[in-house]
Amino acid sequence: MSDAKTMPFTVEPLKEGMPYGLIVHGLRAEHLADDAVRERLRRYWIQDGVVVFKDGDCNEDFLVELSQVFGPLEVHPMKETVNQRRPELITIFSKPGENSIFEVEGEKGANWLGWHSDLTYVERINHGGILRALTPSKDGGLTGFIDQVTAYETLPDDLKAKIENLSVVYKMGGFEIYKYGYSGDLKIVHVSDFYRMIWDTADRYPPVAHPMVFVQPETGRKVLHISPFFAMHVEGMANEEGDALLKQLCDHILACPIYRHKWSTDELVLWDNWRVLHSVTPIPADQERIMQRTTIKGDYGLGRLAQLPKAA
């Protein structure tokens, strides 16, 4: 369907019955010179959370130019992933023989990643990013998305009231310290040198706290603001009661509508990192997957340093 007579692209829902997300068809670099186009794209980002770009331009320069429509770009703090030629980009590699291997949710494979928001383990969470596949894996490697505006709206009223003023403490670390962001058991079969290097730098990221709920400033909608991965405990409730509450909320989030994107090399995916979680399904250990993405700068202004409870 046509978005509007003045727009040089068309749009359609992300998926039938999905309460969030859009697909934009036919967007090209020359369209971004039009302020009306740029404003319409920003509106989609805020209102719909996830935007898939198909049947248009899809290259490194366009990835950067399109990302800048939504805000200034920043260098990702995890320097090990930064593209040295273009620091505004990060490259994410999965290569046979160099991968971490996990067994989770009935699947065994390489470079799985649980449900999370990017940079929740620091005070200032980036506002979003755009991702593209340089080399998609033949199997697996789907990027999943969950909208936490929807997650909040579907919470029972008593639970909304209970969490209104609570915060969650987050910490960067090895995957073995995370209890949420997946169902069933997580088994770490093998840790690659790259992941081990990342996890060994965790001490440079002190624990932080972020509120469970915040208001999207442009729309007034409330967001269930929890990153299951990286979450350690409810602030002030590092006990069984707090853990049960956090698990209840994470289970609710994972039961919300999920969009899983199967990659090709001619698509871009934009998401609002303040309201949308993402994850990656494992790929076969003998397959390659190379992704490239931007980091859109921003600060919703509510993150702060926290302290993990002292061991008994």
C-alpha positions as CSV (number, residue, x, y, z in Angstrom):
1,M,0.0,0.0,0.0
2,S,1.1,3.6,-0.5
3,D,2.1,5.5,2.6
4,A,1.1,8.8,1.1
5,K,1.0,10.4,-2.4
6,T,4.0,12.5,-1.5
7,M,6.1,9.6,-0.2
8,P,8.5,7.9,-2.7
9,F,8.2,4.5,-0.9
10,T,5.4,2.2,0.2
11,V,4.8,0.6,3.6
12,E,3.1,-2.4,5.0
13,P,2.7,-4.0,8.5
14,L,5.7,-6.0,9.7
15,K,3.5,-9.1,10.0
16,E,-0.2,-9.8,10.0
17,G,-1.6,-9.3,13.5
18,M,1.7,-7.9,14.9
19,P,1.0,-4.9,17.2
20,Y,4.2,-3.2,16.2
21,G,6.6,-2.8,13.3
22,L,6.5,-1.8,9.6
23,I,8.2,-2.7,6.3
24,V,9.3,0.1,4.1
25,H,9.7,-0.7,0.4
26,G,11.8,1.2,-2.1
27,L,13.7,3.7,0.0
28,R,16.8,5.1,-1.7
29,A,19.6,7.5,-0.8
30,E,18.2,10.4,-2.9
31,H,15.0,10.2,-0.9
32,L,16.8,11.2,2.3
33,A,17.4,14.7,1.0
34,D,13.6,15.4,1.5
35,D,12.9,16.6,5.0
36,A,9.3,15.3,4.8
37,V,10.7,11.8,4.1
38,R,13.1,12.1,7.1
39,E,10.4,13.2,9.4
40,R,8.1,10.4,8.3
41,L,10.8,7.8,8.9
42,R,11.5,9.2,12.4
43,R,7.8,8.9,13.1
44,Y,7.7,5.3,12.1
45,W,10.7,4.6,14.3
46,I,9.1,6.1,17.4
47,Q,5.6,4.9,16.8
48,D,6.3,1.3,15.5
49,G,9.6,0.4,17.1
50,V,11.0,-1.9,14.3
51,V,11.3,-0.9,10.7
52,V,12.5,-3.3,7.9
53,F,13.8,-1.7,4.7
54,K,13.4,-3.8,1.6
55,D,13.7,-3.3,-2.2
56,G,15.8,-0.2,-1.9
57,D,19.4,0.8,-1.4
58,C,21.5,-1.4,0.9
59,N,25.2,-0.7,1.2
60,E,27.6,0.6,3.8
61,D,27.3,4.3,2.9
62,F,23.5,4.1,2.8
63,L,23.5,2.3,6.2
64,V,25.4,5.2,7.8
65,E,23.4,7.9,6.0
66,L,20.0,6.3,6.9
67,S,21.1,5.8,10.5
68,Q,21.9,9.5,10.8
69,V,18.3,10.3,10.0
70,F,17.4,9.1,13.5
71,G,20.3,10.8,15.4
72,P,24.0,11.2,15.6
73,L,26.1,8.0,15.6
74,E,28.5,7.0,18.3
75,V,31.4,4.6,18.6
76,H,30.3,1.4,20.4
77,P,32.0,1.2,23.8
78,M,33.0,-2.4,23.2
79,K,36.1,-1.5,21.2
80,E,36.7,-5.1,20.2
81,T,33.8,-5.0,17.7
82,V,34.5,-1.5,16.2
83,N,35.3,-1.3,12.5
84,Q,38.7,0.4,12.4
85,R,38.1,1.8,9.0
86,R,34.7,3.3,9.9
87,P,34.4,3.6,13.7
88,E,30.7,4.4,13.5
89,L,30.2,0.8,12.4
90,I,30.6,-2.5,14.3
91,T,31.1,-5.9,12.6
92,I,29.9,-9.1,14.3
93,F,31.6,-12.3,13.1
94,S,30.6,-15.9,13.4
95,K,33.2,-18.1,11.7
96,P,33.7,-21.8,11.8
97,G,36.3,-22.8,14.3
98,E,36.2,-19.4,16.0
99,N,32.7,-19.5,17.6
100,S,31.3,-19.9,21.0
101,I,28.9,-22.9,21.2
102,F,25.8,-23.0,23.3
103,E,23.0,-25.4,24.0
104,V,19.7,-23.6,24.8
105,E,16.0,-23.9,24.3
106,G,16.5,-27.3,22.6
107,E,19.1,-26.0,20.1
108,K,22.8,-26.4,20.0
109,G,24.8,-24.0,17.9
110,A,27.1,-21.0,17.6
111,N,26.9,-17.5,18.8
112,W,23.4,-17.5,20.3
113,L,22.4,-14.4,22.1
114,G,19.6,-14.0,24.7
115,W,16.9,-11.4,24.8
116,H,18.4,-8.0,25.7
117,S,18.6,-4.3,25.0
118,D,22.0,-3.0,23.8
119,L,24.2,-1.3,26.4
120,T,21.8,-1.8,29.3
121,Y,25.0,-2.6,31.3
122,V,26.0,1.1,31.1
123,E,24.3,4.3,32.4
124,R,23.5,5.8,29.0
125,I,21.6,3.4,26.7
126,N,21.9,4.1,22.9
127,H,18.6,5.0,21.3
128,G,18.8,2.4,18.5
129,G,20.7,0.9,15.6
130,I,20.4,-0.4,12.0
131,L,21.6,-3.9,11.2
132,R,22.4,-5.6,7.9
133,A,23.8,-8.9,6.9
134,L,27.1,-9.1,5.0
135,T,27.1,-12.9,5.0
136,P,23.9,-14.4,6.4
137,S,24.0,-18.0,7.6
138,K,22.1,-20.5,5.6
139,D,20.4,-21.8,8.8
140,G,19.6,-20.2,12.1
141,G,21.0,-16.7,12.9
142,L,17.5,-15.2,13.0
143,T,17.3,-11.8,14.8
144,G,14.2,-11.7,17.1
145,F,12.4,-8.6,18.3
146,I,9.9,-8.0,21.2
147,D,8.1,-4.7,21.8
148,Q,8.0,-3.7,25.4
149,V,5.3,-1.1,24.9
150,T,3.1,-4.1,24.1
151,A,4.6,-5.9,27.0
152,Y,3.6,-3.2,29.4
153,E,0.1,-2.8,28.0
154,T,-0.6,-6.5,28.5
155,L,0.5,-6.6,32.1
156,P,-2.2,-7.0,34.8
157,D,-3.0,-3.7,36.6
158,D,-1.8,-5.0,40.0
159,L,1.6,-5.9,38.5
160,K,1.8,-2.5,36.8
161,A,1.3,-0.8,40.2
162,K,3.8,-3.0,41.9
163,I,6.7,-2.3,39.6
164,E,6.0,1.4,39.0
165,N,8.9,2.7,41.1
166,L,11.2,-0.3,41.0
167,S,14.6,-0.6,39.2
168,V,16.7,-3.5,37.9
169,V,20.5,-3.8,38.4
170,Y,22.5,-4.8,35.3
171,K,26.1,-6.1,34.9
172,M,28.3,-7.0,32.0
173,G,29.8,-10.5,32.5
174,G,30.1,-14.0,31.2
175,F,26.8,-15.6,30.1
176,E,26.9,-18.0,33.0
177,I,25.9,-15.2,35.4
178,Y,22.6,-14.5,33.6
179,K,19.4,-16.3,34.7
180,Y,16.9,-14.5,32.4
181,G,16.5,-13.9,28.7
182,Y,15.8,-17.5,27.6
183,S,13.7,-20.4,28.6
184,G,14.9,-23.8,29.9
185,D,18.5,-24.3,30.7
186,L,21.6,-22.7,29.2
187,K,24.7,-24.8,28.6
188,I,27.9,-23.1,27.5
189,V,29.7,-25.8,25.5
190,H,32.6,-23.8,24.3
191,V,33.8,-20.2,24.8
192,S,35.7,-18.6,21.8
193,D,38.8,-16.6,22.3
194,F,36.8,-13.5,21.2
195,Y,34.0,-14.0,23.8
196,R,36.6,-14.8,26.5
197,M,38.4,-11.5,25.7
198,I,35.0,-9.6,25.9
199,W,34.0,-11.3,29.2
200,D,37.5,-10.7,30.7
201,T,36.9,-6.9,30.3
202,A,33.7,-7.0,32.2
203,D,35.3,-5.2,35.2
204,R,35.5,-2.0,33.2
205,Y,31.6,-1.9,33.3
206,P,30.4,-1.2,36.9
207,P,26.9,-2.3,37.8
208,V,24.1,0.1,36.8
209,A,20.4,0.5,37.6
210,H,17.6,1.3,35.2
211,P,13.9,1.7,36.0
212,M,11.5,-1.1,35.2
213,V,9.0,1.4,33.7
214,F,9.5,4.6,31.8
215,V,7.4,6.9,29.6
216,Q,8.1,7.2,25.9
217,P,8.4,11.0,25.8
218,E,7.1,11.5,22.2
219,T,3.9,9.4,22.7
220,G,3.2,9.2,26.5
221,R,3.1,5.4,26.3
222,K,4.6,3.4,29.1
223,V,7.4,0.9,28.4
224,L,8.2,-2.2,30.4
225,H,11.9,-1.4,30.5
226,I,13.6,-4.7,31.3
227,S,16.6,-6.3,29.5
228,P,16.4,-10.0,30.6
229,F,20.0,-10.6,29.5
230,F,22.4,-8.5,31.7
231,A,19.8,-8.3,34.5
232,M,21.1,-9.3,37.9
233,H,18.3,-8.5,40.4
234,V,15.6,-6.0,41.4
235,E,17.3,-3.1,43.2
236,G,16.8,-3.5,46.9
237,M,15.3,-7.0,46.4
238,A,18.3,-9.2,45.9
239,N,16.4,-12.1,47.4
240,E,13.9,-14.9,46.5
241,E,11.0,-12.4,46.3
242,G,12.8,-10.1,43.9
243,D,14.1,-13.0,41.8
244,A,10.6,-14.4,41.5
245,L,9.2,-11.0,40.5
246,L,11.9,-10.5,37.8
247,K,11.4,-14.0,36.5
248,Q,7.6,-13.4,36.3
249,L,8.2,-10.2,34.3
250,C,10.8,-11.8,32.0
251,D,8.4,-14.8,31.3
252,H,5.7,-12.3,30.5
253,I,8.0,-10.5,28.0
254,L,9.0,-13.7,26.3
255,A,5.3,-14.6,25.9
256,C,4.6,-11.4,23.9
257,P,4.5,-11.4,20.1
258,I,7.9,-12.1,18.6
259,Y,9.1,-11.1,15.1
260,R,12.1,-13.1,13.9
261,H,13.9,-11.8,10.9
262,K,15.6,-14.2,8.5
263,W,18.4,-12.4,6.8
264,S,19.3,-11.7,3.2
265,T,21.9,-9.2,2.0
266,D,19.5,-6.7,0.6
267,E,17.7,-5.6,3.7
268,L,18.2,-3.3,6.7
269,V,16.5,-3.5,10.1
270,L,16.1,-0.4,12.3
271,W,14.9,-0.7,15.9
272,D,14.3,1.6,18.9
273,N,16.6,0.2,21.5
274,W,14.8,1.9,24.4
275,R,11.6,-0.1,23.8
276,V,12.5,-3.1,21.7
277,L,14.4,-6.2,22.8
278,H,16.4,-8.4,20.4
279,S,18.0,-11.8,20.3
280,V,19.8,-14.1,17.9
281,T,19.1,-17.8,17.4
282,P,22.1,-20.1,17.1
283,I,23.7,-21.1,13.8
284,P,25.3,-24.4,12.9
285,A,28.9,-24.4,14.1
286,D,30.2,-25.0,10.5
287,Q,28.4,-22.0,9.0
288,E,29.6,-18.3,8.7
289,R,27.5,-15.3,9.6
290,I,28.8,-11.7,9.3
291,M,26.7,-8.7,10.4
292,Q,27.3,-5.0,10.3
293,R,25.5,-2.3,12.3
294,T,25.4,1.3,13.5
295,T,24.8,2.6,17.0
296,I,22.4,5.6,17.2
297,K,23.4,7.9,20.1
298,G,20.9,8.9,22.8
299,D,20.2,9.0,26.5
300,Y,16.8,8.6,28.0
301,G,18.3,10.1,31.2
302,L,17.3,7.5,33.8
303,G,20.3,5.2,34.1
304,R,22.7,5.5,37.1
305,L,25.4,3.6,38.9
306,A,24.4,0.9,41.3
307,Q,26.0,-1.5,43.7
308,L,25.7,-5.3,43.6
309,P,24.9,-6.8,47.0
310,K,27.8,-8.0,49.1
311,A,28.3,-11.7,49.3
312,A,27.1,-13.2,52.6
